[in-house]
Amino acid sequence: MEKFAVFRISDEDFGVRIDKVVEILKSQKIYSLPDLPVFFSGVINIRGDVIPLLDLGRRFGIHSGSGKDRIMIVNCEGEKIGLLVDEIEEIVSLTTEDIIAPPSIFKGLKTEYLTGLGKNKDKIIILLNLDRILTSEEKITLRKSAELIEENNERTGKTA
């Protein structure tokens, strides 16, 4: 049995393994950065850590009418990343029988982003593979941007 944090983007339910979740926050001040991929909203400063914000709705081409009310901080290959989501739903436990392999094409999402589809009561939860949500190039761009911000902050004595 595995536990998943379930969140909503528009009308879709997504889940990530609970052991990947660091914390859940309300909206924060977002600092914009130049030259980031369009699905990154910028960065936030959480207790001195500069954390990039990934807008999953933009990443997956899902148009959300919500104001992105929550930020879920997750570990993605040893790096902290903030996921902008509409709302946090619940924590669910799923057995291996509750999880099915994703179809080859699922609502425009590439299957490498998914670990499967979870069946919970009367709903389907899209289970995300956080380690594959970003390409190598995108990870490098994020690291370079975060390093530039931290260098600038050290020079000026500011926090993000």
N, C-alpha and C positions, 0 to 999 in steps of 0.2 A: 504494500500500500504506500502510495506517495501522496504528499500534500502539495497543493498548488494555491497560490494567491491568484484570485480571479478578479479581473478588472474589465471595465467596459470602455470601448471606443465606438462612438455612435451607437449603432444597434448590435454590435458584435461583442461577444464575451471572449476574452483572452485569458490565458493562464501561464504563469511561470512557476517553476519549482520553488517552494517556500525557502529552501536553503540558499537560493540566489538573492533573496530579498534582504537588504540591509535595513531600510527604514522607509516609512511612508510619510510624506510631508504635504502640507497645504501649499498653495501657490507661493512662489518666492519671486524676488526681483530677478529678472533674467537679463544678463549682460550679452548684448549682441557682439558677434565677432565676424570680421570679413572673411570671405573665401571658404566658408564651411559649406558642406553639401546642404541642399535646400531643406532636407528633413531634420536638420539640427536647428533648434531655436536659439541656441547660444549656450551660455554657461551660468551656473549659480555658485554662490559661495556658501558652503555649509561648514560652519565651525573652522574656517580657514582652508578647507579643501575646495579646489576649483573642480566642479563636476559638470561635464557636458550634458546637455539635454537633448534627447532624441524624441522627436514627435512621431510616435508610431503611426498615427493617422496619416500623416504626410508620407511616411516611409512606405506604407501599404496602399496609398491612394484611396483612403477612406475619408470622406468629407464629414467632419463632425460639426454639429451645430453648437456644441458645448464650448465653454470657456476654458477647458482643460483645467479642472479644479484640483487635481492631485498630481504629485510627483512621486514616483516609486523609484527609490535608489536601489540599484541591483549591482551585483558583481558580474562582470562580463570578462572572462579570461583574466581575472586578477585586477581589473580596472573597475572603478565605480562609474556608473552611468545613470543619469536620471531619465526615466521614461515619463513623458507627459501623457496622462490618461484622463478620461472624463470623470470616472469614479471608480472607487475600489468596491467590489461587490462582497466577497467573502473568501474564506479559506475552505477548500474542499479536499477530501481524501478520495483518491481514485485507485482502484485496483487495476491490475494488468488487463483484466477483462473489460474494464470501463474505457480503456484507451485503444483506439484503432489507428492504423496507419493512415496518413492523409492521402486523399486522392491525388493523382498526378497534377491536377490543376484545381485549386480551391480558392474561389473568390479573388483571383488575381494575385494571391500570395505565392511566392516561390516555395516549393516544398522544402528547400534547405533551411528555411526560416522556422520550420515546424518540427516538433517531435511527435506530434500526433493530434488526434481529436479526442477530447474527453467527453464521455456521456455522463451527465449528472442530472438525474430526475428528468425533466422534459426539455433540457437544453443541451446544446453542443458547445464545448469550450475549445477554442483554438489554442493548442499548447505550443508555446514558442521555444525555440532553441536559441537562447541568448548568445551563445558562443558563435553563432553563425549570422547574427542579425546585421553585422557590419563586415564589409570586405577588409582585406589587409590594408588597402590604400586609405580607406576611411579611418581606420584605427591609427595609422601613421599621421594623417592630417590632424586628428584630434589631439594626439600626443604633442605634436609640434605647436598647436594653438595653445594648449594648456601650459607648455613650457614657456612660451613667449609671455603669457599673462603673468606667470609666477616670476619670471625675470623682471618684468616691468614693475610688478608690485614690490619686489625686493629693492629695486633702484629708487622707487618713489616712496617706499614705506607705507604703501596702501594695501588694503585687502580688496579683493575683486569688486 
